[in-house]
Amino acid sequence: MKLSKLAFLGSQIIVRGSAFSTKAPACVSRQPASSLLGQETPAAIRNVSSRSRSSSTRLFSSAVGGGPTLTNIDKDEMEEIVEDYEKGGREESGYLIMDVREEHEIASTGKLSPNTITFPLQKVAQYDAFSLDEFEFEEIYGFQKPTPDETLVFSCAAGIRSVHAARFAAQHGYTKLVNYMGGAYEWFN
């Protein structure tokens, strides 16, 4: 069966007909980040999620202690993050903004910001990006592998593929995860 769009079925991600195991259940629930983590929410996420427009999504329901939480943000919040990211860069802002759309999609609309990283979901899945060591990661993707201290901000066309990219990151220990729900459709309109 050939699929033209990303579909999440059970515990596999299907990208254009090729299966990549995610080793995680498909179940997702919405609860405040602090209650899911069972501890204080990290400052970088708390600053984003304290706004009333945000919501949180637990990425793995069976994980001990609730597992990683994905903070969903809207366009206003994304504009604030982009401003911080463009002013202070990756190091000073603590953010790494990654657009997981395909390169041809980004070419037709442009980037969300000049320094947004193009990180297509299909390539994330193909190479199991977050499992790679620093050297392999940089050789394949052309930028430094994110550190666990950074807040990873994912965007796509409509906030769906970005959730899947965040799941891949969460599987490898990343906990500061943000999803721009509106994606390029909202950003460029």
N, C-alpha and C positions, 0 to 999 in steps of 0.2 A: 504494500500500500504506500503510495507516494503522497506526502502531505506538503502543501505549499506554505503552511504556516506552522509555527511552533505549537505543539499540543502537549499538555502534561497528562499522561495516562498512568495511573498507578504510581509506580516508583521509577518510571523512566521518562526521560525527555526525548521526544522525537523531533529531530531537526531535518527537514527535507528527506524523510525516509530512512535516515540513519539513527539507530538507537544508541543512547549514552546513558548508562546507569547513574542515578543520582544517589542511591543507597539511602533514600529518605522517603517517608510517607508523604502522600499528597495532601493530607489533612492540614488545614490552616485555620487558626482561630484569631479573633480580634480581642485583645485585652490590653490594659495599660502596660507599658514596658516594664515598670518597676515590679508589678505583680508577677510577671512572667519570669523575670530573672531571679526573684526571691531575694534581691539585694538592691543596693542603690544603683540607679541607672547611671552609666558613664556620663561625665559632664558634656562631652561633645554631642551625644544623642539627646541628653536632657535639654540642652540649649535649643535644639531643633524641635524636639517633640513637646516642649512646654507651650507652644502656641496652640490655640484652640483648633486650628485648621488641620493639624496633624492627626494621624492615627497610627497605631502599631499593629503589626502582624507577626505572630509567632511563626517561625519558619519550620520548626520540627516539633510536632506535638508530643512525641514519645521521648524526647530528650530529658535527662535528669535535670531538675531545676528549671524546666521550661524551655531551655535552649535559647539560641540567638533570636533577637527580635529585629524586625525590619521596620523602620520608621517611614511611613508614607507621608510625603509632603506635596504641597500644591505649588502653583507658579510663583506666588509672592515669596514663599520660603525658598524656592529654588533661586529666584533672583538675588536674594540675600546671600546665599551660599556662593553663587557664581561671583558676586561682587567681592566677597572675602577671598575667594580662590584666585581671582584675577589680580587683586591688590597684593596679597601676601604670598602667592604661590602655594605649592603643595606643602612645603615645610612650615611656613608661618601660619597658614590657615588650618592645617590639620586635615584638610579634605583632599580627596582624589576623585575628580568627576570623570566618569567613564560612560560613554555612549555605546550601547551594545547593538545598535542598528548596523546593518551591512554597509560597507563602504559606498556602494552605489546610492543608498538612501541618503547618506550624509552628503554626498556630492550633489544631490538634487536640492537639498534644503540649506546646507551649510551646517556648521557646528553650533552648539549651544553657546559656546564661548571660544575664544582663540586657543585656550590651553586645555580644552576638554579632550580627553584621550579617546580615540576610536578603538573600541575593544569588542568586535563582533561576537555575539553569543555563540554562533556556530564554531568559531575558533576557540572560544573559552571551553566549550564542551569537547571539541576535537582533541585538544591537548591536555585536558583536565588542568587548566591554567594554574589554579591556586595550589596544586600539589607539586608543581615544578620548583626546583631550587632557584635561587636568585639569578644565577648565570643563564640557565636554560630559559627562564621566563623572559629576561631582557633580550636574549638572542632571538626568540620567537616573536615577541610583541613589540620590541623596540623602545620600551620604557622600563624603569626600575620597578621591581615587584613591590606591591604595597606591603607596608609593615602592619602588624596587628594594632599599633597605636593610631593609625590613620582611620578617618571616617571615610568609608567608601560610598560614594554617591553614584547610583546607577540611573541611567535614563535610556529610553528607547523611543519608539514611535508613540506608544499609548500606555506605557506603564505595565506591560505584561512580560515581555522578554526580560526587562530589568529585574523583575521579581525572581525569575529563574537564574539570572546571573548572581543575584544576592544569595540564592540557595547554594550555588557552587562555592561561593566565598565562605558561607557559614559552615559548610561541611569541613572546611580546612581551618577552622578556628577563628575566623574573623567575626567580630561581634558588633562593631560600630558600622551598621548598614543602613543606608537611606535609599528610598525609591522615590523618584520624581514621577508621580502618578499621571500627570498630564502629558508628559513626553513631548516629542517634537510636534505632534499635531496641535497641542495647546501652545507651545512655545513660539511657534512661527505664525500663529493666527491671532 
